Amino acid sequence: MLAERNKSKSEKDILAEVSAILGENTRVREQILTQLTHQGSTKMNQLDVDLLETDKIFHIDQIKTISVAYRLRFLDSNLFKNEIPAEAITKIRLMEQSHQTTLEGFKIMAPSKAFHLINYDDPLLFVPIGNNYYYLIHQWGEEINVWRKMKVLPIKNLMNFTIFTLLISALFTGVMPVHDISKSVPLAPVLLFLFTFKSIFAVLAYYFFMLGKNFNEEIWQRKYYNN
């Protein structure tokens, strides 16, 4: 009976230890989630450089290039309205343990629809490490791909928008029957092309800006959906 009692006490102690570990794990994960969902800090994180993976370190200029190319926004994590994956929380915790610090100032790169934009997927979770450099902690979703890059290429900037309109105008002019007209008006194809370009550019620009849209280079760090 004594042996059974001692065994029972030992099992209770083990269960208590396991419960304490699980409780601490839950507390830390909730603390990390709070950091992610509340107003971001401007504090730079002090990390052990020897423990960082160099392929996950991005300068702000590189982040801008990616954001512009894929029409993504790079904003504070508290504006992110979708669920943060458990795997991302785990990676943050492991990183905090290995670097013996508490990470702050999280940023997320994702499409506009993934954020609670003021006045209204391939998310990437970053943390600042100083001197305009950010460390990539976790990536999820499938938004960063060639198809998305090509799809948003015409609205990357004004130059791309103009070139896209020129190509559409040239295609439209090419299928128009202007051969008979060109006999009496030598510059008919050129005049038709210019007229087509002006019309298409005006219509596309009008609807683009009327819908509150803007070029990729202008919105990558904006918190507003209509500006």
Secondary structure, DSSP 8 states (H G I E B T S, - for coil): -HHHHHHHHHHHHHHHHHHHHHHHHHHHHHHHHHHHHS----------GGGS-GGGEEEHHHHHHHHHHHT-EEEEGGGB-S---HHHHHHHHHHHHHHTS-----EEEE-GGGB--BT----EEEEEEETTEEEEEEE-SS--SHHHHHHHGGGSSHHHHHHHHHHHHHHHHHTS--HHHHHH-TTHHHHHHHHHHHHHHHHHHHHHHHTT---HHHHTT--BS--
